[in-house]
């Protein structure tokens, strides 16, 4: 048994001091936003060094006329036994207490004794605000600013000892290092390159702890001067890693109620209303809770805003906030130099599940993702910035703001919809406080305005943020989501943007492969003009398009900007839209994703591996061809029925179980019928022979979960090319040793192309500026697509044929043995590239 306090109590004097502080803030002369920001710093649960816990909750929905104060309580669940957070499921006893908080305006405040703080080794007390609505139904308001949500957004939050977490972290001294301004703030400088990771598919065990163990193992090998595996080499040579969003995402359809989510109470364990007093029974008692380790799968961007101050429990093996801090500390203490950590944050939109979790003031209305966020409400704006501040304080070094073009509002003064650049600027200015350190993080913005307007790809400047925030970075045009380098002459058509990259791209994130572009590559129609020089199959083409030696050499060895790679690209691992929680649109999403995913990323030999796609095979899809055919038919049926799942299920079942000659003409003439009527799987699978809506939803979930497993990069560790891995690592090291390459080309530098119907070749010459402190030149030539071409780089760039040039990096397969050969005539084939350098006398 775990020891718990005799009783949890509200301390009147301490609570009054908190109320007096809040009242003083509310009656100050500051702006509404500034007052809201100050109040937001003490919202949530804060375990204090004196053993007391401050609680603050903003609940405008509990207005004076809506709910009687006597029916509003903080409900607290304190574990009475040890809980192993790594177990898939368990039942545990909790002691339940209810305490009435002090209401002041739209806020509830209290200082309590007896709450147990969570630590690295133990779970603490859980809490949420409960009330009886006008219909005497028990409702819940969760803590949207929680530090810890071990069992997800539909469960109560956990009180956590954040002071001890920060005090004991292994990288505490790191946060006082760097250039300090006159305000005592350290400005974090941007890295030289970035590795983008999706935690669940980049980690050997699917959790942040697995990434920590990976980097700790690499560190030990480097210190002992032991060789790294090919897969491990793909993780080194980077100054920073950027995690795809690790905020809580959508969960299985549920609500704050009995039997839902990962923290489930039985009906008879809920706090009930006393029929005589019409109040909630406040006597502390024991309850039994069914705990399930969160197992949601998501690519990271389907967030609910609620709990964005915490970490998605599905990426935490231990469900402890310490797990993320340990990962960050491991990278900050890396033996070859600190590796920075960047968070990819999403505050421009929310999934529709947010409606169930947040009060209505957070939302402006529906959009293509779910809901627009009401950044113009002062309290909402303050809470969002406070969420970000708390997440910053885990120790991150930079932020990447997703979809910055989504931050828009109607300005009544101008009568137009405008971009909220002030809010974007505020995001970049949220300071980090850890120990004695105070830091301003570097910032990256994905902003393609005027997206989604027509022709946005050509109209967008990709510079709207950096024009008013010159120390920030934006995603450049070459790395944005519309990248399709698997098509013939793609780079020739992108010449205008490539030239922009060279002359104005020093503030852009550059490269080719990322989570958006790789997925976009699977949406290309295979009947288009594919560049088959990249491979003999669609998966080979895709892998070599997004991990392309010519593009990589141009990006790392010549181009301005900040290069970024995606680990799934460099590991040649599949990738796609991942979400296993969608009960409403899951079938439609899977039908749209599966067609391209199966064509572009899976071959029959891979599908036949016994350990892969087990759920789909159990449903009867034992061969890849059958699955492709069914998914295409399902896609067509969804389009034909306007996503009427009952009709889709009936149509699929009819076509799968009846002889084509017996079907009516109105069915056989459908496009879906042309695909499905030839797929006779009824004799193989009873599941498909009895296809209904439930089975379609099961199919969708199974596809997502099988795909999620398939996307783990470690499945590919034995398939890596030694030459390709070494080439990419050499480029990263070259970039690190030539930091001046980040800046734009000078008027004296050269960048040209040779383009015909048969091939496209880029070449150029750069000279280090005087302020770089090194008299250096680099020359490069990259074959961007098409037939082989004889290169005479010395003639093209008027380079002197002397002994001053050396071969810096050559892509695999280039037949060069000396720098002199590179200045004369040699042949380059599609995707090959050469980089030369010399010290200028």
C-alpha positions in Angstrom: 0.0 0.0 0.0 1.1 3.6 -0.7 0.9 6.1 2.2 -1.5 8.9 1.7 -2.4 12.0 3.7 -5.2 11.6 6.2 -7.3 14.1 4.4 -7.0 16.7 1.6 -8.0 20.2 2.9 -8.4 23.7 1.5 -6.3 26.1 3.6 -8.3 29.2 4.1 -5.5 31.7 4.8 -3.3 30.5 1.9 -6.3 30.5 -0.4 -7.2 34.0 0.6 -3.7 35.2 -0.2 -4.0 33.6 -3.6 -7.4 35.3 -4.1 -6.0 38.7 -3.0 -3.2 38.3 -5.6 -5.7 37.5 -8.4 -7.9 40.4 -7.4 -4.9 42.7 -7.4 -4.0 41.6 -10.9 -7.6 41.9 -12.1 -7.9 45.5 -10.8 -4.5 46.7 -12.1 -4.1 49.2 -14.8 -2.6 46.7 -17.2 -4.3 45.6 -20.5 -6.8 42.7 -20.5 -4.2 40.5 -22.2 -1.4 41.3 -19.8 -3.7 40.6 -16.8 -4.8 37.4 -18.4 -1.2 36.4 -19.0 -0.3 37.1 -15.4 -3.2 35.0 -14.1 -2.5 32.2 -16.5 0.9 31.6 -14.8 -0.8 30.3 -11.8 -3.6 28.3 -13.5 -3.3 24.5 -13.3 -1.8 22.6 -10.3 1.5 23.8 -8.8 3.1 21.7 -6.1 5.1 24.1 -3.9 8.3 23.5 -2.0 6.4 23.8 1.3 4.3 20.7 0.4 1.1 22.6 -0.5 -0.5 22.7 -3.9 -2.0 25.7 -5.6 -4.9 25.1 -7.9 -6.4 27.5 -10.5 -9.0 26.7 -13.1 -10.6 29.1 -15.6 -14.2 28.0 -16.1 -16.4 30.7 -17.7 -19.0 28.1 -18.5 -19.8 27.9 -14.8 -21.4 31.3 -14.6 -23.3 32.5 -11.5 -26.7 31.8 -13.0 -25.8 28.4 -14.5 -24.5 26.2 -11.6 -24.9 26.5 -7.9 -21.5 26.9 -6.2 -22.3 24.1 -3.7 -22.4 21.7 -6.7 -18.9 22.5 -8.0 -16.0 20.5 -6.5 -12.5 19.6 -7.2 -12.4 15.8 -7.3 -9.1 14.2 -6.4 -8.0 10.6 -6.8 -4.8 9.6 -4.9 -3.3 6.2 -5.6 -3.4 3.8 -2.6 -1.1 1.2 -4.2 1.9 1.2 -6.4 1.1 1.6 -10.1 3.3 0.4 -12.9 2.8 2.9 -15.7 4.4 0.6 -18.2 1.7 -2.1 -17.9 -0.8 -2.2 -20.7 -3.7 -2.4 -18.3 -4.4 -2.8 -14.6 -6.9 -2.0 -11.9 -5.9 0.2 -9.0 -7.4 1.5 -5.8 -7.6 5.3 -5.3 -8.8 7.4 -2.5 -11.3 9.9 -3.6 -11.6 13.4 -2.0 -13.7 16.3 -3.0 -12.9 19.9 -2.0 -14.9 23.1 -2.7 -12.6 25.7 -4.3 -13.1 29.5 -4.0 -14.8 31.1 -7.0 -13.7 34.5 -8.1 -15.2 35.8 -11.3 -14.6 33.2 -14.0 -11.8 31.5 -12.0 -11.7 28.9 -9.3 -8.7 29.1 -6.8 -7.5 27.1 -3.9 -4.4 26.1 -1.9 -4.6 22.6 -0.6 -2.7 20.3 1.7 -2.4 16.6 1.4 -2.1 16.2 -2.4 0.6 13.7 -3.4 3.0 15.0 -6.1 4.0 12.8 -9.0 7.7 12.0 -9.4 9.9 10.1 -11.7 9.2 6.9 -9.7 5.6 7.4 -8.5 2.2 8.6 -9.8 0.7 11.5 -7.8 -2.8 12.6 -7.1 -5.2 13.1 -10.0 -7.7 15.9 -10.2 -10.4 17.5 -12.2 -13.3 19.9 -11.5 -16.7 18.3 -11.2 -20.1 19.9 -11.2 -23.8 19.1 -11.5 -25.4 20.7 -14.5 -29.0 22.0 -14.7 -30.2 18.4 -15.4 -28.4 17.0 -12.3 -25.9 15.3 -14.6 -22.3 15.1 -13.3 -19.9 17.0 -15.7 -16.2 17.5 -15.7 -13.8 20.3 -16.5 -10.3 19.1 -17.0 -7.1 21.1 -16.5 -6.1 22.3 -20.0 -2.8 23.6 -18.5 -1.8 20.4 -16.8 1.9 19.4 -16.6 1.1 15.7 -16.7 -1.7 13.7 -18.4 -0.6 10.1 -17.9 -3.9 8.7 -19.0 -4.9 11.2 -21.7 -7.1 14.2 -22.2 -10.3 12.4 -21.0 -8.7 11.5 -17.7 -8.0 13.7 -14.7 -4.6 15.5 -14.7 -1.8 14.6 -12.4 -0.2 16.8 -9.8 3.6 16.7 -10.5 6.6 18.0 -8.6 8.0 20.2 -11.3 10.4 22.0 -9.0 12.3 18.7 -8.2 12.2 17.8 -11.9 14.0 21.0 -12.9 16.4 20.9 -9.9 17.6 17.4 -10.6 17.9 17.5 -14.4 21.4 16.5 -15.7 21.8 19.5 -18.0 21.1 22.3 -15.6 24.3 24.3 -16.3 23.5 24.2 -20.1 20.8 26.9 -19.8 23.2 29.6 -18.6 25.6 29.2 -21.5 25.6 31.4 -24.6 25.4 35.1 -25.6 23.6 37.1 -22.9 21.8 40.4 -23.8 21.5 43.4 -21.5 18.3 41.9 -20.0 20.2 38.8 -18.9 18.5 36.7 -21.5 20.5 34.1 -23.5 19.7 34.1 -27.2 19.7 30.6 -28.5 21.4 30.4 -32.0 20.1 28.3 -34.8 21.8 25.0 -35.6 23.6 24.2 -38.8 21.2 21.4 -39.7 18.2 19.5 -38.4 17.0 15.9 -38.2 13.3 15.5 -38.1 11.9 12.6 -36.1 8.5 11.2 -35.4 8.9 9.6 -32.0 6.9 6.5 -32.3 8.3 5.4 -35.7 11.9 6.7 -35.2 12.4 5.1 -31.8 13.5 1.5 -31.5 10.9 0.9 -28.8 8.3 3.4 -30.0 8.8 5.8 -27.1 11.0 8.8 -26.2 12.8 6.5 -23.8 13.9 4.5 -26.8 15.4 7.6 -28.5 17.2 8.4 -25.2 18.7 4.9 -25.1 19.7 5.2 -28.7 21.6 8.4 -28.3 23.1 7.2 -25.0 24.4 4.1 -26.8 25.8 6.1 -29.7 27.5 8.5 -27.1 29.1 5.5 -25.4 30.4 4.2 -28.7 31.8 7.5 -29.7 33.6 7.9 -26.4 35.0 4.4 -26.7 35.9 5.1 -30.4 33.8 2.1 -31.5 32.2 2.0 -34.9 28.5 2.9 -35.3 26.1 0.8 -37.2 24.7 2.2 -40.5 21.4 3.0 -38.9 23.2 4.8 -36.0 25.2 6.9 -38.5 22.0 8.2 -39.9 21.3 9.8 -36.5 24.6 11.7 -36.1 26.2 14.7 -37.7 23.2 16.9 -36.8 23.2 19.9 -34.6 19.5 19.6 -33.8 16.6 17.2 -33.8 13.1 18.3 -34.4 10.3 16.2 -33.0 7.0 16.0 -34.8 4.3 17.3 -32.4 4.3 15.5 -29.0 1.3 17.3 -27.6 -1.8 15.2 -26.7 -3.7 14.2 -29.9 -7.2 12.9 -30.6 -8.2 9.8 -28.7 -10.7 7.1 -29.2 -14.2 8.7 -29.3 -15.1 9.3 -25.7 -15.9 11.9 -23.1 -15.3 12.6 -19.4 -17.6 9.9 -18.3 -17.9 6.4 -16.9 -16.1 3.7 -18.9 -14.5 6.0 -21.5 -10.8 6.7 -22.1 -7.8 5.2 -20.4 -8.9 6.1 -16.8 -12.3 4.4 -16.2 -14.4 4.4 -13.1 -17.3 2.0 -12.6 -20.8 3.5 -12.3 -21.0 2.9 -8.6 -17.6 4.5 -8.0 -18.6 7.9 -9.3 -19.4 10.9 -7.0 -23.1 10.9 -6.6 -25.6 13.6 -5.5 -27.3 13.1 -2.1 -31.0 13.2 -2.8 -31.8 15.0 0.5 -29.2 17.7 0.4 -28.8 17.9 -3.4 -25.1 18.1 -3.0 -22.3 15.8 -4.1 -21.3 13.3 -1.5 -18.0 14.7 -0.2 -17.0 11.9 2.0 -13.6 10.5 1.1 -13.7 6.9 0.1 -12.0 4.3 -2.1 -12.7 3.8 -5.7 -11.4 1.3 -8.2 -10.1 2.6 -11.5 -9.4 0.6 -14.7 -6.2 2.0 -16.1 -5.1 1.4 -19.7 -1.8 2.6 -21.0 -2.6 5.1 -23.8 -2.0 3.4 -27.2 -3.2 6.0 -29.7 -1.3 6.4 -32.9 -1.0 9.7 -34.7 1.4 11.5 -37.0 1.2 14.3 -34.4 -0.8 17.0 -36.1 -4.3 16.0 -35.0 -4.1 17.9 -31.7 -6.9 19.1 -29.4 -5.1 22.1 -27.8 -6.2 20.8 -24.4 -3.2 19.8 -22.4 -0.6 21.2 -24.9 1.5 22.1 -21.9 1.9 18.4 -21.3 3.4 15.6 -23.3 1.3 13.1 -25.2 1.3 10.0 -23.0 1.4 7.7 -26.1 5.1 8.8 -26.6 6.1 8.1 -23.0 7.0 4.6 -22.0 6.9 5.5 -18.3 4.1 8.1 -18.6 6.4 10.4 -16.6 7.3 14.0 -17.7 10.9 13.1 -16.6 11.2 10.9 -19.7 11.2 13.9 -22.0 13.6 15.9 -19.8 16.0 12.9 -19.7 15.9 12.8 -23.5 16.7 16.5 -23.8 19.4 16.3 -21.2 21.0 13.3 -23.1 21.2 15.4 -26.3 22.5 18.5 -24.5 25.3 16.5 -22.9 26.2 14.6 -26.1 30.0 14.0 -26.1 30.8 15.6 -29.5 28.9 18.7 -28.5 25.3 19.7 -27.6 22.5 18.6 -29.9 19.6 21.0 -29.8 16.0 20.0 -29.5 13.2 21.7 -31.5 9.5 21.3 -30.8 7.0 21.3 -33.6 4.0 23.1 -32.1 0.4 23.3 -33.4 -1.7 26.2 -32.1 -3.5 27.4 -35.3 -6.3 24.8 -35.4 -7.7 21.9 -33.3 -9.5 18.7 -34.0 -13.3 18.7 -33.3 -12.7 16.7 -30.2 -11.5 19.9 -28.7 -15.1 21.0 -28.5 -15.7 18.4 -25.8 -12.6 19.4 -23.8 -12.4 23.2 -23.9 -15.0 25.9 -23.2 -16.6 27.6 -26.1 -14.4 30.7 -25.9 -11.5 28.8 -27.3 -13.2 28.2 -30.7 -14.1 30.5 -33.6 -15.8 28.0 -35.8 -15.2 25.0 -38.1 -12.4 24.8 -40.7 -10.9 22.0 -42.9 -9.0 20.6 -39.9 -11.8 20.8 -37.3 -11.9 24.1 -35.5 -10.3 27.6 -35.7 -8.8 28.8 -32.5 -10.0 32.1 -31.1 -6.6 33.8 -30.5 -8.3 37.2 -30.2 -9.9 36.4 -26.9 -7.4 37.8 -24.3 -7.7 34.8 -21.8 -7.5 32.2 -24.6 -4.5 34.0 -26.1 -2.9 34.1 -22.6 -3.5 30.5 -21.9 -2.1 29.4 -25.3 1.1 31.4 -24.7 1.3 29.9 -21.2 0.9 26.4 -22.6 3.9 27.1 -24.9 5.9 28.6 -22.0 5.5 25.5 -19.9 6.4 23.3 -22.8 9.5 25.5 -23.5 10.5 24.9 -19.9 11.1 21.2 -20.5 14.4 22.4 -21.9 13.8 22.8 -25.7 16.1 25.0 -27.7 13.8 26.1 -30.6 10.2 25.9 -31.9 8.7 25.3 -35.3 5.3 26.8 -35.6 3.0 24.6 -37.8 0.7 26.3 -40.3 1.4 29.9 -39.4 -0.8 31.0 -42.2 -3.8 29.7 -40.2 -3.5 32.4 -37.6 -6.0 34.8 -39.0 -8.8 37.0 -37.7 -11.4 39.5 -38.9 -10.3 43.1 -38.2 -13.4 45.2 -37.7 -11.3 48.4 -38.2 -10.1 47.4 -41.7 -13.1 45.2 -42.5 -10.8 42.4 -43.7 -9.5 39.1 -42.6 -5.9 39.6 -41.6 -2.9 37.5 -40.4 -2.2 37.7 -36.7 1.4 38.5 -37.0 1.5 40.0 -33.5 0.6 36.6 -32.0 3.2 34.9 -34.2 5.8 37.4 -33.0 4.7 36.8 -29.4 5.2 33.0 -29.8 8.8 33.7 -30.8 9.3 35.8 -27.7 8.1 33.4 -25.1 11.1 33.1 -22.7 12.3 29.9 -21.1 13.2 29.9 -17.4 15.1 26.9 -16.1 17.3 27.2 -12.9 19.3 30.4 -13.2 18.9 30.5 -17.0 16.6 32.6 -19.0 16.6 32.0 -22.8 15.0 33.2 -25.9 14.6 30.3 -28.3 15.2 30.4 -32.0 12.0 30.0 -34.1 10.9 28.5 -37.4 7.6 29.1 -39.1 5.8 27.1 -41.7 3.9 29.9 -43.5 2.7 29.5 -47.1 0.3 32.4 -47.2 -1.9 33.0 -49.2 -2.5 29.2 -48.9 -5.1 27.8 -49.6 -5.8 30.5 -52.2 -5.7 29.4 -55.8 -2.2 29.2 -57.2 -0.6 29.8 -53.8 2.4 27.7 -54.7 3.5 30.3 -57.3 2.3 33.4 -55.4 3.7 32.7 -52.0 7.0 34.5 -51.2 7.7 32.3 -48.1 9.1 35.4 -46.5 6.1 37.1 -44.7 7.4 36.2 -41.3 11.1 36.9 -41.7 10.3 40.3 -43.2 9.2 41.5 -39.7 11.2 38.8 -37.7 14.6 38.7 -39.4 16.1 36.4 -36.8 13.5 33.7 -37.5 13.4 31.0 -40.2 10.6 30.0 -42.6 10.1 26.8 -44.5 11.3 27.6 -48.0 9.6 26.6 -51.3 11.8 23.6 -52.0 10.8 21.8 -48.8 7.1 22.7 -48.7 4.4 20.1 -49.1 4.0 20.3 -52.9 7.4 18.7 -53.6 7.2 15.9 -56.1 10.8 15.1 -57.2 9.8 11.6 -58.5 8.5 13.2 -61.7 10.6 13.8 -64.8 12.0 17.3 -65.1 10.7 18.3 -61.7 13.9 20.3 -60.9 13.9 22.0 -64.2 10.4 23.2 -63.6 11.5 24.4 -60.1 14.4 26.4 -61.5 12.9 29.8 -60.5 12.5 28.6 -56.9 15.9 27.1 -56.8 17.4 30.4 -57.9 15.5 32.2 -55.2 16.9 29.7 -52.7 20.4 30.5 -53.8 20.1 34.3 -53.7 17.5 34.9 -50.9 17.3 31.6 -49.0 19.5 32.1 -46.0 16.5 32.4 -43.7 14.8 29.3 -45.2 14.6 25.8 -44.0 15.8 23.9 -47.0 16.2 20.3 -48.3 13.7 18.0 -49.9 12.4 15.3 -47.6 10.2 15.8 -44.6 7.0 14.5 -43.1 4.8 16.5 -45.6 6.7 16.0 -48.8 7.3 12.2 -48.4 3.6 11.7 -47.8 2.9 14.0 -50.8 5.1 11.7 -52.9 2.7 8.8 -52.3 -0.1 10.9 -53.7 1.5 11.2 -57.2 -0.5 9.4 -59.9 1.8 6.5 -61.1 0.5 7.0 -64.6 2.3 10.4 -64.8 5.7 10.8 -66.3 7.8 9.1 -63.5 11.5 9.4 -63.5 12.4 5.8 -63.8 16.1 6.6 -63.6 15.5 6.7 -59.8 14.6 3.0 -59.5 13.0 -0.1 -61.0 9.9 0.1 -58.7 7.8 2.8 -57.3 9.2 2.4 -53.8 12.8 2.6 -55.1 11.8 5.8 -57.1 10.3 7.3 -54.0 13.2 6.5 -51.7 15.7 7.9 -54.2 13.6 11.0 -54.9 13.6 12.1 -51.3 17.0 10.8 -50.3 18.7 12.0 -53.5 22.5 12.4 -53.7 22.3 15.3 -56.1 19.8 17.2 -54.1 21.6 16.4 -50.8 24.9 17.6 -52.2 23.4 20.9 -53.5 21.6 21.4 -50.1 24.5 20.7 -47.8 27.5 21.6 -50.0 26.4 24.7 -51.8 22.9 26.1 -51.0 22.2 28.8 -48.4 19.7 28.2 -45.6 19.2 25.6 -42.9 19.1 22.0 -44.2 16.7 19.5 -42.7 16.4 15.8 -43.2 13.6 13.4 -42.2 14.8 10.1 -40.7 12.2 8.1 -42.7 13.7 9.5 -45.9 17.4 8.7 -45.0 16.4 5.3 -43.6 14.3 4.6 -46.7 11.3 3.7 -44.5 7.7 4.1 -45.4 5.7 7.0 -44.1 2.1 8.3 -44.3 -0.8 9.9 -42.5 -1.1 7.9 -39.2 -4.2 7.9 -37.0 -5.9 4.9 -35.4 -8.6 6.8 -33.5 -11.0 8.1 -36.1 -14.4 6.4 -35.8 -16.2 8.9 -38.0 -13.9 9.4 -41.0 -11.5 6.6 -40.5 -12.7 4.5 -43.5 -12.6 7.5 -45.8 -9.2 8.5 -44.8 -7.8 5.0 -45.1 -9.3 4.6 -48.5 -7.6 7.8 -49.7 -4.3 7.0 -48.0 -4.0 3.3 -48.8 -4.1 3.5 -52.6 -1.0 5.6 -52.8 0.8 4.1 -49.8 0.5 0.6 -51.1 1.6 1.5 -54.6 4.5 3.7 -53.6 5.9 2.2 -50.5 5.1 -1.6 -50.4 6.2 -4.4 -52.6 4.9 -8.0 -52.5 8.1 -9.3 -51.0 7.7 -6.9 -48.1 4.1 -7.6 -47.6 4.8 -11.3 -47.4 7.1 -10.9 -44.4 5.2 -13.0 -41.7 5.6 -10.3 -39.0 4.2 -7.4 -41.1 0.6 -6.5 -41.7 -0.8 -9.2 -39.3 -4.2 -7.5 -38.7 -5.0 -7.2 -42.4 -3.8 -10.7 -43.2 -6.1 -12.0 -40.4 -9.0 -10.3 -42.2 -8.2 -12.3 -45.4 -5.8 -10.0 -47.3 -3.0 -12.4 -47.5 -1.6 -10.9 -50.7 -0.6 -7.3 -51.5 -2.4 -7.4 -54.9 -5.7 -8.3 -53.2 -5.4 -5.5 -50.7 -4.5 -3.0 -53.4 -7.5 -4.0 -55.4 -9.9 -3.9 -52.5 -8.7 -0.5 -51.4 -9.1 0.9 -54.8 -12.6 -0.4 -55.0 -13.4 0.9 -51.6 -12.1 4.3 -52.6 -14.3 4.3 -55.7 -17.3 3.1 -53.7 -16.9 6.0 -51.1 -16.8 8.5 -53.9 -19.8 7.0 -55.6 -21.9 7.0 -52.4 -20.7 10.3 -51.0 -19.3 8.4 -48.0 -22.6 6.6 -47.0 -20.9 3.8 -45.1 -24.1 1.7 -45.0 -24.3 1.8 -48.8 -20.5 1.3 -49.1 -20.7 -1.8 -46.9 -23.7 -3.2 -48.8 -22.0 -2.5 -52.2 -18.7 -4.1 -51.2 -20.4 -7.2 -49.7 -22.6 -7.6 -52.7 -19.7 -7.4 -55.1 -17.5 -9.7 -53.1 -20.1 -12.5 -52.5 -22.2 -12.6 -55.6 -21.5 -13.8 -59.1 -21.1 -10.8 -61.5 -23.7 -12.3 -63.9 -26.4 -12.0 -61.2 -25.8 -8.4 -60.3 -28.1 -5.6 -61.6 -26.6 -3.4 -64.3 -26.7 -0.2 -62.1 -24.2 -1.9 -59.9 -22.0 -3.6 -62.4 -21.5 -0.3 -64.3 -20.0 1.4 -61.3 -16.3 2.1 -61.3 -16.0 0.3 -57.9 -17.7 -2.8 -59.4 -15.1 -3.0 -62.1 -12.4 -3.4 -59.4 -14.2 -5.4 -56.8 -16.1 -7.9 -58.8 -12.9 -9.6 -59.8 -11.7 -9.9 -56.2 -13.1 -13.2 -55.0 -12.1 -13.4 -51.3 -15.3 -14.7 -49.9 -14.0 -18.2 -49.8 -10.9 -17.0 -47.9 -12.3 -14.9 -45.2 -15.6 -15.0 -43.3 -14.9 -11.4 -42.2 -15.0 -10.1 -45.7 -18.0 -12.3 -46.7 -20.0 -10.6 -43.9 -18.7 -7.1 -44.5 -20.7 -4.4 -42.6 -20.0 -0.9 -41.3 -18.4 -2.2 -38.1 -16.1 -4.4 -40.2 -15.2 -1.4 -42.4 -14.2 0.5 -39.4 -12.2 -2.4 -38.1 -10.5 -2.6 -41.4 -9.6 1.1 -41.3 -8.1 0.8 -37.8 -6.2 -2.4 -38.7 -4.7 -0.7 -41.7 -3.6 2.3 -39.7 -2.0 0.1 -37.0 -0.3 -2.2 -39.5 1.0 0.8 -41.3 2.2 2.5 -38.1 4.3 -0.6 -37.4 5.6 -0.7 -41.0 6.8 2.9 -40.7 9.2 2.2 -37.9 12.6 3.0 -39.4 14.4 0.2 -37.6 12.7 -2.3 -39.8 15.1 -1.0 -42.5 18.3 -1.1 -40.6 19.6 -4.2 -42.5 18.7 -2.7 -45.9 20.8 0.4 -45.8 23.5 1.2 -48.4 26.9 1.7 -46.8 28.0 4.0 -49.5 24.8 6.2 -49.3 25.0 6.4 -45.5 28.7 7.4 -45.7 28.0 10.0 -48.4 25.2 11.7 -46.5 27.2 11.8 -43.3 30.2 13.3 -45.1 27.9 16.1 -46.4 26.7 16.9 -42.9 30.2 17.1 -41.7 31.2 19.3 -44.6 28.3 21.7 -43.8 29.4 21.9 -40.2 32.9 22.8 -41.2 31.8 25.5 -43.7 29.2 27.6 -41.7 29.5 30.5 -44.2 27.5 28.4 -46.7 24.4 29.3 -44.8 24.4 32.8 -46.2 23.1 33.9 -49.6 25.3 33.8 -52.7 27.2 37.0 -53.4 27.1 38.9 -56.7 30.4 37.3 -57.6 29.3 33.8 -57.0 27.9 31.7 -59.9 24.9 29.3 -60.1 23.8 28.0 -63.5 22.0 25.2 -65.2 22.2 23.1 -68.4 18.7 22.0 -69.4 17.5 20.2 -72.4 14.6 17.8 -73.1 17.0 15.0 -72.1 18.7 16.3 -68.9 18.9 19.0 -66.2 22.3 19.8 -64.6 23.0 22.5 -61.9 26.5 23.8 -61.3 28.1 26.7 -59.5 31.0 28.3 -57.7 31.0 30.0 -54.3 33.7 32.0 -52.5 33.7 32.5 -48.7 33.2 36.1 -47.7 36.0 37.9 -45.9 34.1 37.8 -42.6 34.1 34.0 -42.7 37.8 34.1 -41.7 38.8 31.6 -44.3 39.9 32.0 -48.0 37.9 29.2 -49.4 36.0 28.3 -52.6 33.6 25.5 -53.4 32.4 24.3 -56.8 29.7 21.8 -57.4 27.9 20.0 -60.2 24.7 18.0 -59.7 22.7 15.9 -62.2 19.1 16.7 -61.4 17.5 14.3 -63.8 17.6 12.8 -67.2 20.1 11.1 -69.5 23.9 10.9 -68.7 25.9 14.1 -69.5 29.6 14.7 -70.0 30.7 17.4 -67.6 33.5 19.8 -68.2 33.3 21.8 -65.0 36.7 23.5 -65.5 35.4 25.0 -68.7 32.0 25.9 -67.4 33.3 27.8 -64.4 36.7 28.8 -65.8 38.5 27.0 -63.0 42.3 26.8 -63.1 43.6 23.3 -63.6 46.1 23.3 -60.8 46.8 21.4 -57.6 44.7 23.7 -55.4 41.4 21.9 -55.8 40.5 18.8 -53.9 37.6 16.4 -54.1 35.5 17.2 -51.1 32.5 14.8 -51.5 31.4 12.6 -54.5 28.2 10.7 -54.7 28.4 6.9 -54.9 29.3 5.6 -58.4 31.1 8.7 -59.7 34.2 7.6 -61.6 36.7 10.2 -60.4 40.0 9.5 -58.8 41.6 13.0 -58.6 40.6 16.6 -58.6 42.2 17.1 -62.0 39.8 14.6 -63.5 36.9 16.6 -62.1 38.1 19.7 -63.9 38.3 18.0 -67.2 35.7 15.8 -68.8 33.8 13.1 -66.9 30.3 11.6 -67.1 27.5 12.2 -64.6 24.3 10.2 -64.5 20.9 11.0 -63.0 21.3 11.9 -59.3 25.1 11.9 -59.2 27.0 14.9 -57.9 30.5 16.2 -57.2 31.7 18.8 -54.7 35.2 20.4 -55.0 36.9 22.8 -52.6 40.1 24.8 -52.4 42.0 27.2 -50.2 42.5 30.4 -52.2 46.1 31.6 -52.0 
